[in-house]
């Protein structure tokens, strides 16, 4: 046996002894090198992120004072803030719906098992990477300059960014489908659309619905800050309250956002149980 040594005991029995592990072999050196590389990478990140725990410690008393000043919440403009919250939900809902509609054909083009042609597959993948690589906040900022202030710019920003995310997740779900049912339907002479509707869609529909609901939840959370660039929603009210150091209003807005997100999470969970 290679790599195993023999040892004879006092009673004449032979036993096999595993050799000691050597940390300086090629595998051990690669492992140590990888650890050093990761440690160096984090050291650089900590430097450029300007992490300063002393500054955090000095800033904690400010948070305590602000929390004390924020109670009780200011309910003077509660009806206006509820309207802004409803506007935020509407922006996320319409934007997510547009993203799903646009992502439906794109995800088929970006799935290798459905679209093996490189002339269509790679451009679709590049488009999805472009849409996902630019945050909805940046898209909203650009659309504010293009179409003006208001929630319409937020809807367009959410729709473009979410199209890339939805289509990528859908295409990955499609690529995990077993090829057997697709090949069986193809052998009957069915076209590509029939294969998609009768063999592919029933298999991946639960995953597609789950992804769509997750993106909707995420967009409601993220769209709360789109008001910072004038794209509507409750984010602008939050920024104004913070700029004016109006902490009772800040507390009210934060409580409304928490209530809104909690309600959406519960609704999404209920829909999952009913649809998936």
C-alpha positions in Angstrom: 0.0 0.0 0.0 1.5 3.3 -1.0 1.5 6.0 1.6 0.8 3.6 4.5 3.5 2.3 6.9 3.5 -1.0 8.8 4.2 -1.5 12.4 4.8 -4.8 14.3 3.4 -4.9 17.9 4.9 -6.8 20.8 2.6 -9.8 20.2 3.7 -10.1 16.6 0.6 -8.6 15.1 1.0 -6.3 12.1 -0.9 -3.0 12.0 -1.1 -0.3 9.5 -0.2 3.2 10.6 -1.5 6.2 8.5 1.4 8.6 7.8 1.3 12.0 9.5 -0.3 14.8 7.5 2.2 17.1 5.9 1.1 20.7 5.8 3.9 21.8 3.4 2.9 19.5 0.5 1.4 21.1 -2.6 -2.1 21.0 -1.3 -1.2 22.5 2.0 0.8 25.3 0.3 -2.2 26.1 -2.0 -4.5 26.3 1.0 -2.1 28.6 2.9 -1.7 30.7 -0.2 -5.4 31.0 -0.6 -5.8 32.1 3.0 -3.1 34.7 2.6 -4.8 36.0 -0.6 -8.2 36.3 1.1 -6.6 38.0 4.1 -4.8 40.5 1.9 -8.0 41.2 0.0 -10.0 41.9 3.1 -7.1 44.1 4.4 -7.3 46.2 1.3 -11.1 46.4 1.5 -11.0 47.5 5.2 -8.5 50.2 4.2 -10.5 51.6 1.4 -13.8 51.3 3.3 -12.2 53.5 6.0 -13.5 51.3 8.9 -13.1 53.2 12.1 -14.6 51.6 15.2 -13.6 54.7 17.3 -15.8 56.9 15.2 -18.6 54.5 15.6 -18.2 54.5 19.3 -18.3 58.3 19.4 -21.3 58.3 17.2 -23.5 56.0 19.3 -24.5 58.6 21.8 -25.9 60.7 18.9 -28.2 57.7 18.0 -29.3 57.5 21.6 -30.2 61.2 21.7 -32.1 61.0 18.3 -34.0 58.0 19.5 -35.0 59.8 22.6 -36.1 62.8 20.6 -38.1 60.7 18.1 -40.7 59.6 20.7 -43.6 60.1 20.4 -43.9 60.0 16.6 -45.3 63.0 14.8 -48.7 62.1 13.3 -49.5 65.6 12.0 -49.0 64.5 8.3 -49.9 60.8 8.8 -52.5 60.9 5.9 -49.9 62.3 3.5 -47.3 59.8 4.5 -49.8 56.9 4.0 -50.4 58.3 0.5 -46.6 58.3 -0.1 -46.4 54.7 1.2 -49.2 53.6 -1.2 -47.3 55.4 -4.0 -44.2 53.4 -3.2 -46.2 50.1 -3.3 -47.8 51.1 -6.6 -44.4 52.0 -8.1 -42.9 48.6 -7.1 -46.0 46.7 -8.3 -46.2 48.3 -11.7 -42.4 48.2 -12.2 -42.3 44.5 -11.2 -45.1 43.6 -13.5 -43.5 45.3 -16.5 -40.3 43.5 -15.6 -42.0 40.1 -15.6 -43.6 40.8 -19.0 -40.4 41.9 -20.6 -38.4 39.1 -18.9 -40.6 36.3 -20.3 -39.1 36.2 -23.8 -35.7 37.3 -22.6 -35.4 34.4 -20.2 -36.0 31.9 -23.0 -33.4 33.5 -25.2 -30.9 33.4 -22.2 -31.5 29.7 -21.4 -29.0 27.5 -23.2 -31.2 24.4 -23.3 -34.0 26.4 -25.0 -31.8 28.7 -27.2 -28.6 26.9 -28.1 -27.8 29.4 -30.9 -24.9 31.6 -29.8 -26.1 34.5 -32.0 -29.1 34.9 -29.8 -28.0 33.4 -26.5 -24.9 35.6 -25.8 -26.5 38.9 -26.7 -29.4 38.1 -24.4 -27.0 37.2 -21.6 -25.1 40.5 -22.2 -28.3 42.5 -22.1 -29.4 40.9 -18.8 -25.9 41.6 -17.3 -26.2 45.2 -18.4 -29.7 45.6 -16.8 -28.7 43.9 -13.6 -25.5 45.8 -13.3 -27.2 49.2 -13.1 -29.2 49.7 -9.9 -32.8 50.8 -10.1 -31.7 53.9 -8.1 -29.4 54.9 -11.0 -32.0 54.1 -13.6 -34.5 56.3 -11.7 -32.0 59.1 -11.5 -31.6 59.0 -15.3 -35.3 58.8 -15.9 -36.0 61.8 -13.6 -33.8 63.8 -16.0 -35.6 62.3 -19.0 -39.3 62.3 -18.0 -39.3 64.6 -15.0 -40.0 64.2 -11.3 -42.6 61.8 -10.0 -43.3 58.1 -9.6 -43.3 57.4 -13.3 -39.5 57.7 -13.3 -39.4 55.3 -10.4 -41.5 52.8 -12.2 -39.2 52.8 -15.2 -36.1 52.5 -13.1 -37.5 49.5 -11.2 -38.8 47.9 -14.4 -35.4 48.0 -16.2 -33.3 46.8 -13.3 -35.8 44.1 -12.3 -36.1 42.8 -15.9 -32.4 41.7 -15.8 -32.8 40.1 -12.4 -36.0 38.3 -13.2 -34.9 37.0 -16.6 -31.6 35.8 -15.2 -33.2 33.9 -12.3 -35.9 32.5 -14.7 -33.3 31.4 -17.2 -31.3 29.6 -14.5 -34.5 27.8 -13.4 -35.2 26.8 -17.0 -31.7 25.4 -17.5 -32.1 23.0 -14.5 -35.1 21.2 -16.1 -34.5 17.6 -17.0 -34.1 17.2 -20.8 -36.2 14.1 -21.0 -39.7 15.7 -21.2 -38.4 18.3 -23.6 -36.9 15.7 -25.9 -40.1 13.6 -25.7 -42.3 16.4 -26.9 -39.8 17.4 -29.6 -39.9 13.9 -31.0 -43.6 14.3 -31.7 -42.7 17.1 -34.1 -43.9 19.9 -31.9 -42.4 23.3 -32.5 -40.4 25.3 -30.0 -43.4 27.2 -28.6 -45.3 24.0 -28.0 -42.3 22.5 -26.2 -42.1 25.6 -24.0 -45.9 25.6 -23.2 -46.5 21.9 -22.8 -43.2 20.5 -21.5 -41.2 23.3 -20.0 -43.6 25.7 -18.4 -45.5 23.2 -16.2 -42.2 22.1 -14.7 -40.7 25.5 -13.9 -43.9 27.5 -13.2 -43.6 27.2 -9.3 -40.0 28.5 -9.5 -41.0 31.3 -11.8 -43.9 32.4 -9.5 -41.7 32.3 -6.4 -39.0 34.4 -8.1 -41.6 36.9 -9.2 -43.0 37.3 -5.7 -39.5 37.7 -4.3 -38.6 40.4 -6.8 -41.9 42.2 -5.9 -41.0 42.1 -2.2 -37.5 43.3 -2.9 -38.7 46.2 -5.1 -41.1 47.4 -2.4 -38.2 47.6 0.1 -35.8 49.2 -2.3 -38.3 51.7 -3.8 -38.6 53.4 -0.4 -35.4 55.3 -1.2 -36.2 56.2 -4.8 -37.8 59.4 -3.6 -34.3 60.6 -2.7 -33.8 61.4 -6.4 -37.3 62.8 -7.0 -38.8 59.5 -8.3 -41.8 59.5 -5.9 -42.6 57.5 -2.9 -42.0 57.9 0.8 -38.2 58.3 0.5 -38.3 62.0 -0.2 -40.3 62.6 3.0 -37.7 60.6 4.9 -34.8 62.6 3.5 -36.6 65.9 4.2 -37.3 64.9 7.8 -33.6 63.8 8.4 -32.3 67.0 6.8 -34.5 69.1 9.2 -33.6 66.9 12.2 -37.3 66.3 12.6 -36.9 63.0 14.4 -40.5 62.5 15.4 -41.4 62.6 11.7 -38.5 60.2 11.0 -39.9 57.8 13.5 -43.3 58.0 11.9 -42.0 57.3 8.5 -39.8 54.4 9.6 -42.8 52.8 11.4 -44.9 53.2 8.3 -42.2 51.6 6.2 -41.9 48.7 8.6 -45.6 48.2 8.6 -45.8 48.3 4.8 -42.9 45.8 4.4 -44.4 43.4 7.0 -47.8 43.5 5.3 -46.3 42.8 1.9 -44.2 39.9 3.4 -47.4 38.4 4.9 -49.3 38.8 1.6 -46.5 37.3 -0.4 -46.3 34.3 1.9 -50.0 33.8 1.6 -49.8 34.0 -2.2 -47.0 31.5 -2.2 -49.1 29.0 -0.3 -52.0 29.4 -2.7 -50.1 29.5 -6.0 -47.0 27.3 -5.5 
